[in-house]
Amino acid sequence: MDNSLEHPRNSFIPLLLMCLAISVTTSVLIELLSGRAEAWLGLWPDYAHMVANLQEPLARLRWIAGDISEVAFYKHELPALGLLAGAALAHWANRNGMSWQGFAICYGTGLWPWLVISSLLGLLFSHALWGWTLSSGTWQPTFVAFVSLPAAMVLLFGAGWKVAISGALLGALLVTPASLLLVNYLCYPLELPVVIGNVGGMAIASVLAFILSRQFPQLVRSTPAAKAPQVVPAAKAETDYGVVWTLRRVLADFSEAPFFGNELASLGLILGALLAYWISPGGPVYGSHLLLEMLAGQALASFIGVLFWRNQWRRLGWYPTYIPIVSVVPAAVLMLGGSWQVIVLSATLGALMAPPLAHAISQRLPSHMHGYIGNVLSMAICTLAIIPFVRLVTGVTP
């Protein structure tokens, strides 16, 4: 493999992303301060304002940028930009051997530039093909290609423009329409959490994509190559898996869904969400004003999972304790409210049930399929099973 393509111009991509984050944020501030926004809601237009004005370029840009943080249910441009900036910093620190880099981003593969290129291209291609669905006036899963097949293909098949572009195109052509169909023709009619349609579409489309990649290897490589490792242990140094490691792992779980798995990326995501909430409480989390409750539930779910499954982390080097953060807990909070009963029950059940189910499914997948398929299937199954139980126990109705 050409090493010059493995890390495009070293730190060029991270610097480009940081410049893009600064420029987009500056542009939005100029729009606000110049008085061109139709309404002032706090210091930043809220979610309802964005949805009501999606025909305008600024609102559409905010929606697309918000898709980057949608996997954590934050849906806002500030946590999205924070996630990318934190990840870029983590990649730079990893490349330069900084001691403060945290868990090596992208499992120590060094593939973050290619992964984020493919994921962003998948997101843009999805909006080009399916952005018209937003005219329906209902929420649509336009974000799914950013956190699914494109990244998984880079991790499975390695660096290069062929893999990055193939993953992006297959994400837009397969993952996004599959999730759109499930959300609109299954979740909405049956009043199921839409996360089930999101991750169900990711799983079905990814299975098909990996089958196509096996049948047509020219999609991802010019010559046959050995299968890349799916996971590299996050912490190579000796560790006691004690208090500090536990807290670091809980933080890193927040950026695991986009395949980053790094504390700096997670910190950017969370700080961006808190900033968005501070300047306009109705901005993030679909205008529900439930960001703090959601964050509490997500942190609790990861903390319980990391503690309970610590031996699995020690034995395997990686374990999917992040799953309830991006499925069961936020879906429960949005559907049933932010009471302590809902938070504790959904976090506990999600932390105990989802990781072993995901691991069991992933272990049984064919070698030509990335193990993340087991993770998203676990998200769908556990959300479908746990939320009705939480509703029954708490007596809360949607």
FIMAR-394542 format. One record per residue (C-alpha): residue in three letters; x, y, z; residue number from 0. Coordinates in Angstrom, 3 decimals, decimal comma. Layout:
{atom "ALA" {X Y Z} NUM}
...
***
This chain:
{atom "MET" {0,000 0,000 0,000} 0}
{atom "ASP" {1,245 3,465 -0,827} 1}
{atom "ASN" {2,261 5,023 2,486} 2}
{atom "SER" {1,846 8,493 1,062} 3}
{atom "LEU" {-1,897 7,888 0,912} 4}
{atom "GLU" {-2,203 6,369 4,362} 5}
{atom "HIS" {-2,117 9,764 6,081} 6}
{atom "PRO" {-2,889 12,430 3,441} 7}
{atom "ARG" {-0,154 15,023 3,878} 8}
{atom "ASN" {0,179 14,196 7,573} 9}
{atom "SER" {-1,752 16,899 9,429} 10}
{atom "PHE" {-3,340 18,525 6,385} 11}
{atom "ILE" {-6,765 16,955 6,896} 12}
{atom "PRO" {-6,978 17,782 10,650} 13}
{atom "LEU" {-5,946 21,365 9,957} 14}
{atom "LEU" {-8,460 21,565 7,120} 15}
{atom "LEU" {-11,247 20,311 9,368} 16}
{atom "MET" {-10,351 22,757 12,136} 17}
{atom "CYS" {-10,335 25,613 9,636} 18}
{atom "LEU" {-13,689 24,434 8,284} 19}
{atom "ALA" {-15,131 24,330 11,813} 20}
{atom "ILE" {-13,933 27,868 12,511} 21}
{atom "SER" {-15,213 29,202 9,184} 22}
{atom "VAL" {-18,662 27,621 9,507} 23}
{atom "THR" {-19,062 28,855 13,089} 24}
{atom "THR" {-17,943 32,348 12,042} 25}
{atom "SER" {-20,381 32,358 9,119} 26}
{atom "VAL" {-23,305 31,426 11,355} 27}
{atom "LEU" {-22,341 34,115 13,882} 28}
{atom "ILE" {-22,181 36,701 11,115} 29}
{atom "GLU" {-25,647 35,645 9,948} 30}
{atom "LEU" {-27,000 36,077 13,451} 31}
{atom "LEU" {-25,260 39,333 14,249} 32}
{atom "SER" {-26,194 40,875 10,910} 33}
{atom "GLY" {-29,870 40,379 11,696} 34}
{atom "ARG" {-30,610 38,137 8,688} 35}
{atom "ALA" {-31,966 35,312 10,838} 36}
{atom "GLU" {-35,735 35,516 11,020} 37}
{atom "ALA" {-35,942 35,073 14,756} 38}
{atom "TRP" {-33,736 35,395 17,773} 39}
{atom "LEU" {-34,247 32,554 20,195} 40}
{atom "GLY" {-31,705 33,016 22,970} 41}
{atom "LEU" {-28,462 33,771 21,138} 42}
{atom "TRP" {-28,911 31,044 18,511} 43}
{atom "PRO" {-31,907 29,894 16,451} 44}
{atom "ASP" {-33,374 26,762 18,012} 45}
{atom "TYR" {-34,303 23,404 16,498} 46}
{atom "ALA" {-37,865 24,428 15,636} 47}
{atom "HIS" {-36,589 27,486 13,785} 48}
{atom "MET" {-34,162 25,348 11,794} 49}
{atom "VAL" {-36,818 22,798 10,824} 50}
{atom "ALA" {-39,276 25,516 9,819} 51}
{atom "ASN" {-36,713 27,110 7,496} 52}
{atom "LEU" {-35,007 24,130 5,865} 53}
{atom "GLN" {-35,609 25,639 2,448} 54}
{atom "GLU" {-33,084 28,347 3,341} 55}
{atom "PRO" {-29,352 27,647 2,834} 56}
{atom "LEU" {-28,307 28,479 6,398} 57}
{atom "ALA" {-30,902 26,218 8,002} 58}
{atom "ARG" {-30,080 23,406 5,571} 59}
{atom "LEU" {-26,378 23,807 6,357} 60}
{atom "ARG" {-27,155 23,605 10,068} 61}
{atom "TRP" {-29,143 20,405 9,502} 62}
{atom "ILE" {-26,305 18,798 7,534} 63}
{atom "ALA" {-23,715 19,823 10,138} 64}
{atom "GLY" {-26,029 18,618 12,902} 65}
{atom "ASP" {-26,135 15,193 11,259} 66}
{atom "ILE" {-22,538 14,703 12,417} 67}
{atom "SER" {-23,644 14,757 16,073} 68}
{atom "GLU" {-26,984 13,061 15,458} 69}
{atom "VAL" {-25,688 9,623 16,450} 70}
{atom "ALA" {-25,562 10,854 20,058} 71}
{atom "PHE" {-29,031 12,418 19,608} 72}
{atom "TYR" {-27,669 15,966 20,017} 73}
{atom "LYS" {-28,487 17,172 16,471} 74}
{atom "HIS" {-26,658 20,471 16,534} 75}
{atom "GLU" {-23,768 22,017 14,655} 76}
{atom "LEU" {-21,750 22,951 17,758} 77}
{atom "PRO" {-21,300 19,421 19,134} 78}
{atom "ALA" {-20,648 18,285 15,574} 79}
{atom "LEU" {-17,853 20,797 15,123} 80}
{atom "GLY" {-16,545 19,984 18,600} 81}
{atom "LEU" {-16,441 16,286 17,748} 82}
{atom "LEU" {-14,456 16,870 14,551} 83}
{atom "ALA" {-12,093 19,364 16,161} 84}
{atom "GLY" {-11,448 17,073 19,135} 85}
{atom "ALA" {-10,883 14,109 16,837} 86}
{atom "ALA" {-8,489 16,104 14,651} 87}
{atom "LEU" {-6,513 17,069 17,745} 88}
{atom "ALA" {-6,488 13,457 18,928} 89}
{atom "HIS" {-5,198 12,274 15,536} 90}
{atom "TRP" {-2,453 14,897 15,547} 91}
{atom "ALA" {-1,488 13,905 19,098} 92}
{atom "ASN" {-1,433 10,243 18,112} 93}
{atom "ARG" {0,739 10,903 15,064} 94}
{atom "ASN" {3,184 12,845 17,191} 95}
{atom "GLY" {3,196 10,471 20,158} 96}
{atom "MET" {1,776 12,912 22,684} 97}
{atom "SER" {1,233 11,440 26,138} 98}
{atom "TRP" {-2,099 13,255 26,508} 99}
{atom "GLN" {-3,677 11,769 23,392} 100}
{atom "GLY" {-5,936 9,407 25,379} 101}
{atom "PHE" {-7,047 6,150 23,816} 102}
{atom "ALA" {-5,536 5,986 20,342} 103}
{atom "ILE" {-8,185 7,312 17,960} 104}
{atom "CYS" {-9,737 4,769 15,583} 105}
{atom "TYR" {-8,295 1,938 17,672} 106}
{atom "GLY" {-4,716 2,856 16,866} 107}
{atom "THR" {-5,086 2,052 13,162} 108}
{atom "GLY" {-3,953 5,504 12,002} 109}
{atom "LEU" {-6,897 5,518 9,573} 110}
{atom "TRP" {-8,757 8,523 10,992} 111}
{atom "PRO" {-8,139 10,842 7,982} 112}
{atom "TRP" {-9,493 8,282 5,536} 113}
{atom "LEU" {-12,330 7,306 7,850} 114}
{atom "VAL" {-13,550 10,869 8,269} 115}
{atom "ILE" {-13,143 11,591 4,542} 116}
{atom "SER" {-15,309 8,595 3,649} 117}
{atom "SER" {-17,882 9,372 6,346} 118}
{atom "LEU" {-18,220 13,031 5,321} 119}
{atom "LEU" {-18,472 12,111 1,646} 120}
{atom "GLY" {-21,151 9,570 2,524} 121}
{atom "LEU" {-23,073 12,269 4,368} 122}
{atom "LEU" {-22,828 14,722 1,457} 123}
{atom "PHE" {-23,779 12,084 -1,115} 124}
{atom "SER" {-26,773 11,113 1,045} 125}
{atom "HIS" {-28,030 14,680 1,151} 126}
{atom "ALA" {-27,531 15,057 -2,585} 127}
{atom "LEU" {-29,633 11,944 -3,232} 128}
{atom "TRP" {-32,130 11,976 -0,376} 129}
{atom "GLY" {-32,228 15,522 0,955} 130}
{atom "TRP" {-35,599 15,982 -0,732} 131}
{atom "THR" {-37,186 13,732 1,915} 132}
{atom "LEU" {-36,901 16,580 4,411} 133}
{atom "SER" {-39,657 18,395 2,532} 134}
{atom "SER" {-42,124 15,940 4,116} 135}
{atom "GLY" {-42,002 18,007 7,314} 136}
{atom "THR" {-41,052 15,019 9,479} 137}
{atom "TRP" {-37,638 14,065 10,810} 138}
{atom "GLN" {-35,622 11,896 8,431} 139}
{atom "PRO" {-32,463 9,802 9,097} 140}
{atom "THR" {-30,164 11,661 6,727} 141}
{atom "PHE" {-27,238 11,177 9,139} 142}
{atom "VAL" {-26,903 7,384 8,976} 143}
{atom "ALA" {-24,145 7,167 6,348} 144}
{atom "PHE" {-21,828 9,238 8,535} 145}
{atom "VAL" {-21,675 6,633 11,314} 146}
{atom "SER" {-21,950 3,330 9,521} 147}
{atom "LEU" {-20,741 1,651 6,357} 148}
{atom "PRO" {-18,171 4,176 5,030} 149}
{atom "ALA" {-16,180 4,135 8,261} 150}
{atom "ALA" {-16,528 0,369 8,659} 151}
{atom "MET" {-15,210 -0,220 5,142} 152}
{atom "VAL" {-12,142 1,930 5,800} 153}
{atom "LEU" {-11,424 0,008 8,998} 154}
{atom "LEU" {-11,953 -3,329 7,267} 155}
{atom "PHE" {-10,191 -2,710 3,951} 156}
{atom "GLY" {-7,683 0,013 4,796} 157}
{atom "ALA" {-6,648 3,393 3,431} 158}
{atom "GLY" {-7,015 4,769 -0,089} 159}
{atom "TRP" {-9,354 6,753 -2,282} 160}
{atom "LYS" {-10,933 3,627 -3,769} 161}
{atom "VAL" {-12,077 2,374 -0,374} 162}
{atom "ALA" {-13,109 5,825 0,838} 163}
{atom "ILE" {-15,202 6,661 -2,210} 164}
{atom "SER" {-16,693 3,174 -2,539} 165}
{atom "GLY" {-17,717 3,249 1,110} 166}
{atom "ALA" {-19,235 6,715 0,752} 167}
{atom "LEU" {-21,205 5,786 -2,361} 168}
{atom "LEU" {-22,476 2,513 -0,914} 169}
{atom "GLY" {-23,447 4,334 2,267} 170}
{atom "ALA" {-25,515 6,835 0,316} 171}
{atom "LEU" {-26,968 4,284 -2,106} 172}
{atom "LEU" {-27,763 1,531 0,407} 173}
{atom "VAL" {-27,697 2,648 4,051} 174}
{atom "THR" {-29,632 5,905 3,812} 175}
{atom "PRO" {-32,563 4,571 1,739} 176}
{atom "ALA" {-32,775 1,429 3,910} 177}
{atom "SER" {-33,087 3,553 7,052} 178}
{atom "LEU" {-35,532 5,907 5,341} 179}
{atom "LEU" {-37,781 2,983 4,423} 180}
{atom "LEU" {-37,713 1,473 7,915} 181}
{atom "VAL" {-38,286 4,795 9,676} 182}
{atom "ASN" {-41,146 5,908 7,435} 183}
{atom "TYR" {-42,906 2,588 6,835} 184}
{atom "LEU" {-42,220 0,756 10,097} 185}
{atom "CYS" {-41,302 3,102 12,945} 186}
{atom "TYR" {-43,704 5,953 12,242} 187}
{atom "PRO" {-46,798 3,783 11,575} 188}
{atom "LEU" {-46,133 1,516 14,595} 189}
{atom "GLU" {-44,960 4,395 16,825} 190}
{atom "LEU" {-41,614 2,706 17,467} 191}
{atom "PRO" {-38,455 4,617 18,417} 192}
{atom "VAL" {-36,890 5,790 15,167} 193}
{atom "VAL" {-33,482 4,558 16,306} 194}
{atom "ILE" {-34,723 1,053 15,476} 195}
{atom "GLY" {-35,190 2,081 11,853} 196}
{atom "ASN" {-31,880 3,934 11,790} 197}
{atom "VAL" {-29,731 1,049 12,994} 198}
{atom "GLY" {-31,849 -1,593 11,281} 199}
{atom "GLY" {-31,156 0,117 7,968} 200}
{atom "MET" {-27,445 0,271 8,786} 201}
{atom "ALA" {-27,344 -3,468 9,492} 202}
{atom "ILE" {-29,329 -4,628 6,461} 203}
{atom "ALA" {-27,545 -2,343 4,011} 204}
{atom "SER" {-24,102 -3,118 5,434} 205}
{atom "VAL" {-24,619 -6,865 5,078} 206}
{atom "LEU" {-25,521 -6,298 1,428} 207}
{atom "ALA" {-22,561 -3,974 0,895} 208}
{atom "PHE" {-20,052 -6,434 2,353} 209}
{atom "ILE" {-21,498 -9,207 0,196} 210}
{atom "LEU" {-21,032 -6,955 -2,859} 211}
{atom "SER" {-17,477 -6,165 -1,770} 212}
{atom "ARG" {-16,734 -9,877 -1,528} 213}
{atom "GLN" {-18,243 -10,616 -4,929} 214}
{atom "PHE" {-16,632 -7,588 -6,572} 215}
{atom "PRO" {-13,315 -7,016 -4,773} 216}
{atom "GLN" {-12,348 -4,356 -7,286} 217}
{atom "LEU" {-14,678 -2,057 -5,340} 218}
{atom "VAL" {-12,190 -1,895 -2,483} 219}
{atom "ARG" {-8,807 -3,070 -3,761} 220}
{atom "SER" {-6,859 -3,735 -6,892} 221}
{atom "THR" {-5,355 -7,015 -5,686} 222}
{atom "PRO" {-6,476 -9,454 -2,990} 223}
{atom "ALA" {-5,264 -8,580 0,481} 224}
{atom "ALA" {-5,500 -10,083 3,913} 225}
{atom "LYS" {-8,410 -8,947 6,041} 226}
{atom "ALA" {-7,508 -5,960 8,220} 227}
{atom "PRO" {-7,951 -6,352 11,981} 228}
{atom "GLN" {-11,333 -5,109 13,109} 229}
{atom "VAL" {-10,199 -3,844 16,484} 230}
{atom "VAL" {-6,823 -2,933 17,905} 231}
{atom "PRO" {-6,741 -2,825 21,733} 232}
{atom "ALA" {-7,342 0,759 22,748} 233}
{atom "ALA" {-4,737 0,824 25,501} 234}
{atom "LYS" {-1,472 -0,885 24,633} 235}
{atom "ALA" {0,368 0,157 27,789} 236}
{atom "GLU" {-0,007 -1,762 31,028} 237}
{atom "THR" {-3,031 -0,577 32,979} 238}
{atom "ASP" {-4,723 -1,585 36,190} 239}
{atom "TYR" {-8,191 -0,848 34,766} 240}
{atom "GLY" {-8,795 1,217 37,865} 241}
{atom "VAL" {-10,613 4,463 38,593} 242}
{atom "VAL" {-8,731 6,683 36,141} 243}
{atom "TRP" {-9,015 4,163 33,322} 244}
{atom "THR" {-12,733 3,723 34,063} 245}
{atom "LEU" {-13,446 7,465 33,882} 246}
{atom "ARG" {-11,395 7,805 30,694} 247}
{atom "ARG" {-13,235 4,871 29,133} 248}
{atom "VAL" {-16,642 6,309 30,021} 249}
{atom "LEU" {-15,677 9,569 28,329} 250}
{atom "ALA" {-14,258 7,814 25,261} 251}
{atom "ASP" {-17,488 5,816 24,833} 252}
{atom "PHE" {-19,284 9,023 23,811} 253}
{atom "SER" {-17,323 9,128 20,533} 254}
{atom "GLU" {-17,289 5,386 19,900} 255}
{atom "ALA" {-20,299 5,317 17,550} 256}
{atom "PRO" {-18,495 7,249 14,750} 257}
{atom "PHE" {-15,555 4,839 15,315} 258}
{atom "PHE" {-13,348 7,454 17,035} 259}
{atom "GLY" {-13,276 6,089 20,610} 260}
{atom "ASN" {-11,181 8,889 22,052} 261}
{atom "GLU" {-11,564 11,190 25,065} 262}
{atom "LEU" {-10,614 14,378 23,202} 263}
{atom "ALA" {-13,202 13,735 20,501} 264}
{atom "SER" {-15,815 12,986 23,169} 265}
{atom "LEU" {-14,896 16,096 25,118} 266}
{atom "GLY" {-15,379 18,237 22,013} 267}
{atom "LEU" {-18,760 16,598 21,413} 268}
{atom "ILE" {-20,008 17,092 24,985} 269}
{atom "LEU" {-18,668 20,630 25,416} 270}
{atom "GLY" {-20,213 21,590 22,075} 271}
{atom "ALA" {-23,568 20,194 23,203} 272}
{atom "LEU" {-23,399 22,038 26,526} 273}
{atom "LEU" {-22,472 25,274 24,756} 274}
{atom "ALA" {-25,386 24,826 22,365} 275}
{atom "TYR" {-27,719 24,247 25,313} 276}
{atom "TRP" {-26,378 27,275 27,167} 277}
{atom "ILE" {-26,904 29,729 24,324} 278}
{atom "SER" {-30,254 28,240 23,277} 279}
{atom "PRO" {-31,797 25,431 25,390} 280}
{atom "GLY" {-34,203 24,575 22,583} 281}
{atom "GLY" {-31,384 24,046 20,102} 282}
{atom "PRO" {-29,886 20,584 20,733} 283}
{atom "VAL" {-31,714 17,277 21,295} 284}
{atom "TYR" {-34,508 18,214 18,862} 285}
{atom "GLY" {-35,646 21,138 20,989} 286}
{atom "SER" {-36,732 18,850 23,821} 287}
{atom "HIS" {-34,769 20,718 26,555} 288}
{atom "LEU" {-33,643 17,275 27,779} 289}
{atom "LEU" {-29,915 17,506 27,084} 290}
{atom "LEU" {-28,817 17,389 30,742} 291}
{atom "GLU" {-31,054 14,435 31,534} 292}
{atom "MET" {-29,842 12,641 28,420} 293}
{atom "LEU" {-26,195 13,275 29,256} 294}
{atom "ALA" {-26,745 11,959 32,778} 295}
{atom "GLY" {-28,337 8,780 31,449} 296}
{atom "GLN" {-25,649 8,256 28,829} 297}
{atom "ALA" {-22,833 8,697 31,342} 298}
{atom "LEU" {-24,549 6,379 33,824} 299}
{atom "ALA" {-25,069 3,702 31,159} 300}
{atom "SER" {-21,425 3,768 30,136} 301}
{atom "PHE" {-20,225 3,826 33,752} 302}
{atom "ILE" {-22,318 0,806 34,694} 303}
{atom "GLY" {-21,279 -1,025 31,537} 304}
{atom "VAL" {-17,568 -0,320 31,911} 305}
{atom "LEU" {-17,621 -1,410 35,566} 306}
{atom "PHE" {-19,715 -4,519 34,998} 307}
{atom "TRP" {-17,864 -5,655 31,871} 308}
{atom "ARG" {-14,381 -4,595 32,979} 309}
{atom "ASN" {-13,079 -8,158 32,792} 310}
{atom "GLN" {-14,196 -8,298 29,160} 311}
{atom "TRP" {-12,275 -5,093 28,477} 312}
{atom "ARG" {-9,230 -6,605 30,151} 313}
{atom "ARG" {-9,524 -9,901 28,281} 314}
{atom "LEU" {-10,480 -8,657 24,805} 315}
{atom "GLY" {-8,971 -5,164 24,684} 316}
{atom "TRP" {-12,289 -3,682 23,499} 317}
{atom "TYR" {-15,943 -4,225 24,377} 318}
{atom "PRO" {-19,073 -2,423 23,086} 319}
{atom "THR" {-20,130 -0,670 26,298} 320}
{atom "TYR" {-21,029 2,415 24,254} 321}
{atom "ILE" {-24,174 0,885 22,753} 322}
{atom "PRO" {-26,825 2,196 25,206} 323}
{atom "ILE" {-25,351 5,703 24,893} 324}
{atom "VAL" {-26,552 5,932 21,292} 325}
{atom "SER" {-29,714 3,854 21,453} 326}
{atom "VAL" {-31,626 2,749 24,544} 327}
{atom "VAL" {-30,990 5,683 26,892} 328}
{atom "PRO" {-31,585 8,648 24,554} 329}
{atom "ALA" {-34,588 6,931 22,975} 330}
{atom "ALA" {-36,088 6,303 26,417} 331}
{atom "VAL" {-35,490 9,875 27,582} 332}
{atom "LEU" {-37,026 11,348 24,440} 333}
{atom "MET" {-40,065 9,049 24,525} 334}
{atom "LEU" {-40,710 8,799 28,276} 335}
{atom "GLY" {-39,145 11,961 29,699} 336}
{atom "GLY" {-36,173 12,681 31,905} 337}
{atom "SER" {-37,342 11,354 35,274} 338}
{atom "TRP" {-34,754 9,582 37,415} 339}
{atom "GLN" {-36,691 6,332 37,112} 340}
{atom "VAL" {-36,503 6,389 33,306} 341}
{atom "ILE" {-32,828 7,368 33,357} 342}
{atom "VAL" {-31,730 4,732 35,865} 343}
{atom "LEU" {-33,780 1,876 34,425} 344}
{atom "SER" {-32,859 2,482 30,787} 345}
{atom "ALA" {-29,186 3,041 31,623} 346}
{atom "THR" {-28,916 -0,060 33,802} 347}
{atom "LEU" {-30,765 -2,429 31,497} 348}
{atom "GLY" {-29,000 -1,086 28,418} 349}
{atom "ALA" {-25,576 -1,416 30,048} 350}
{atom "LEU" {-26,193 -5,002 31,145} 351}
{atom "MET" {-27,976 -6,358 28,062} 352}
{atom "ALA" {-26,640 -4,584 24,989} 353}
{atom "PRO" {-22,848 -5,208 25,091} 354}
{atom "PRO" {-22,948 -9,024 25,468} 355}
{atom "LEU" {-25,644 -9,341 22,828} 356}
{atom "ALA" {-23,609 -7,244 20,410} 357}
{atom "HIS" {-20,484 -9,266 21,103} 358}
{atom "ALA" {-22,325 -12,551 20,612} 359}
{atom "ILE" {-23,721 -11,452 17,245} 360}
{atom "SER" {-20,430 -9,967 16,032} 361}
{atom "GLN" {-18,531 -13,163 16,871} 362}
{atom "ARG" {-20,836 -15,108 14,564} 363}
{atom "LEU" {-20,521 -12,835 11,544} 364}
{atom "PRO" {-18,580 -13,998 8,479} 365}
{atom "SER" {-14,986 -12,795 8,315} 366}
{atom "HIS" {-15,719 -10,452 5,390} 367}
{atom "MET" {-18,193 -8,396 7,454} 368}
{atom "HIS" {-17,242 -5,774 10,021} 369}
{atom "GLY" {-18,324 -6,512 13,591} 370}
{atom "TYR" {-20,175 -3,210 13,934} 371}
{atom "ILE" {-23,157 -4,985 12,346} 372}
{atom "GLY" {-23,579 -6,887 15,604} 373}
{atom "ASN" {-23,472 -3,615 17,522} 374}
{atom "VAL" {-26,254 -1,957 15,547} 375}
{atom "LEU" {-28,406 -5,101 15,661} 376}
{atom "SER" {-28,004 -5,093 19,433} 377}
{atom "MET" {-29,089 -1,452 19,506} 378}
{atom "ALA" {-32,289 -2,290 17,635} 379}
{atom "ILE" {-33,139 -5,391 19,674} 380}
{atom "CYS" {-32,418 -3,843 23,072} 381}
{atom "THR" {-34,285 -0,627 22,300} 382}
{atom "LEU" {-37,285 -2,642 21,130} 383}
{atom "ALA" {-37,230 -4,761 24,299} 384}
{atom "ILE" {-36,213 -2,305 27,018} 385}
{atom "ILE" {-38,327 0,784 26,340} 386}
{atom "PRO" {-41,700 -1,014 26,694} 387}
{atom "PHE" {-40,428 -2,545 29,955} 388}
{atom "VAL" {-39,344 0,864 31,272} 389}
{atom "ARG" {-42,726 2,285 30,289} 390}
{atom "LEU" {-44,495 -0,571 32,107} 391}
{atom "VAL" {-42,435 -0,215 35,298} 392}
{atom "THR" {-42,556 3,569 35,486} 393}
{atom "GLY" {-46,120 3,944 34,292} 394}
{atom "VAL" {-45,044 6,736 31,942} 395}
{atom "THR" {-46,880 7,081 28,639} 396}
{atom "PRO" {-45,333 8,828 25,600} 397}
***
